[in-house]
């Protein structure tokens, strides 16, 4: 019989709980061990890279690809930082031109 969608996998939870208990009882920290491999002399560079990759996935979230959708009549514009700054200044100038200056009335 299949599990209900979204339900927890009890076997996996039990295994993780047993593994955590084992690590605590035997004073074993898998992350610390992987980190120690990176610094240990005499270990092959390829193994150090593998250890670093394994640890890194727990330190930084993995980047996901994102589908960009939009209006085909208004395509996205890619600008250099200089172009973007010029465009910001253009828009700011237009915005300021639309704002009527306040007339200061002398209260006397």
C-alpha positions in Angstrom: 0.0 0.0 0.0 1.3 3.4 -0.9 2.0 6.2 1.6 -0.3 9.2 1.7 1.2 12.1 -0.1 3.1 14.3 2.3 3.2 11.7 5.1 6.6 11.2 6.8 8.7 8.1 6.0 8.8 6.4 9.4 11.6 4.0 8.4 13.8 7.0 7.4 12.9 8.8 10.6 13.7 5.8 12.7 17.0 5.3 11.0 18.0 8.9 11.5 17.1 8.8 15.2 19.2 5.6 15.6 22.1 7.2 13.8 21.9 10.4 15.9 21.8 8.2 19.1 24.8 6.3 17.9 26.8 9.4 17.1 26.0 10.9 20.5 26.9 7.7 22.4 30.2 7.3 20.5 31.0 11.0 20.4 31.1 11.0 16.6 30.3 14.1 14.6 30.2 13.3 10.9 30.5 17.0 9.9 33.5 17.5 12.1 35.1 14.4 10.6 34.5 15.5 7.0 36.0 18.9 7.9 39.0 17.2 9.4 39.7 15.3 6.1 40.1 18.7 4.3 42.9 19.8 6.7 44.6 16.4 7.1 48.0 16.0 5.4 48.5 13.0 3.2 45.0 12.8 2.0 44.4 12.8 -1.8 43.3 16.1 -3.1 40.3 14.5 -4.8 39.0 13.1 -1.5 39.5 16.6 0.1 37.4 18.1 -2.7 34.7 15.5 -2.2 34.6 16.2 1.5 34.4 19.9 0.9 31.5 19.5 -1.5 29.6 17.3 0.9 30.0 19.8 3.8 29.3 22.8 1.5 25.8 21.6 0.7 24.8 22.0 4.4 26.4 25.5 4.7 24.9 27.2 1.7 21.5 26.6 0.0 21.8 25.1 -3.5 20.8 27.4 -6.3 17.8 26.4 -8.2 17.0 27.2 -11.8 14.1 29.5 -12.2 11.9 29.8 -15.3 11.5 33.4 -16.3 8.2 34.2 -17.9 6.7 37.4 -18.8 4.8 39.5 -21.4 6.3 38.9 -24.9 5.3 42.5 -25.8 7.5 43.8 -23.0 10.6 41.7 -23.0 13.1 41.8 -20.1 16.0 44.2 -20.5 19.5 43.3 -19.6 21.6 46.3 -18.7 25.2 46.9 -17.6 25.6 48.8 -14.3 26.4 52.0 -16.2 23.3 51.6 -18.4 21.2 50.9 -15.3 22.5 54.0 -13.6 21.8 56.2 -16.6 18.2 54.8 -16.8 17.6 55.5 -13.1 18.8 59.1 -13.6 16.5 59.4 -16.7 13.5 58.2 -14.7 14.4 60.4 -11.7 14.6 63.5 -14.0 11.2 62.7 -15.6 9.7 62.2 -12.1 11.1 65.5 -10.9 9.7 67.3 -14.0 6.2 66.0 -13.3 6.3 67.3 -9.7 5.2 70.9 -9.7 7.4 73.0 -7.5 5.6 74.2 -4.4 4.9 77.9 -4.4 5.9 79.5 -1.2 3.5 82.1 -0.1 4.8 84.9 2.1 2.4 84.9 5.1 2.6 88.6 5.5 
